[in-house]
Amino acid sequence: MSQKNPLHAVPDRFLELSRRDDGFVVTARWNSDTGSDEINGPDEVVIRISDEAAPEVRRHGITSAVLHRMGRRVDDMVAEFHAMPRVGAYQVMVGRYIEGRLAELAQARGATADGFEADLLAVYEDLAGRQHADPLGALATATGRTRAVLSRLLDIARHNDQEGPSRERLA
């Protein structure tokens, strides 16, 4: 933050990114820098109907389906803001696979908190076994976690795997 006038501090890193999608404009604004290596979302998101939107778009307005679609655009802008690798068709496919596989694994274990690390490890090993060039990076992009955080979670899963199933999990 600039300290010229502490009552009106100006962020050192102000950024605004926008995307257009089928009659809508979504704008994400970062007004501050957290100073952290963690991936952070924008401070503000605005979704509006574009000036050139079709009458049908105007009639329906911003629905939950639009919000869901715009959420993907915000994810793209977060990746751009953090200078993450650009998302191409292959990366989109891998990201969707990771999200789907993690959801399947969570459902199979009853979606309890215990086991998330093992799920990450299973997906990581699957990607590595398929010769993915950067399985850790793909997991980072799909989950919104940093490589460092994922490395720690994978280490926990490996450690738990070496110890075998706990009595609590067997009960």
Secondary structure as UniProt FT lines:
FT   HELIX           6..8
FT   STRAND          15..21
FT   TURN            22..23
FT   STRAND          24..30
FT   STRAND          44..49
FT   TURN            51..52
FT   HELIX           55..60
FT   HELIX           64..81
FT   TURN            82..83
FT   HELIX           89..108
FT   TURN            109..110
FT   TURN            114..115
FT   HELIX           116..129
FT   TURN            130..131
FT   HELIX           135..143
FT   HELIX           147..163
FT   HELIX           167..170
//
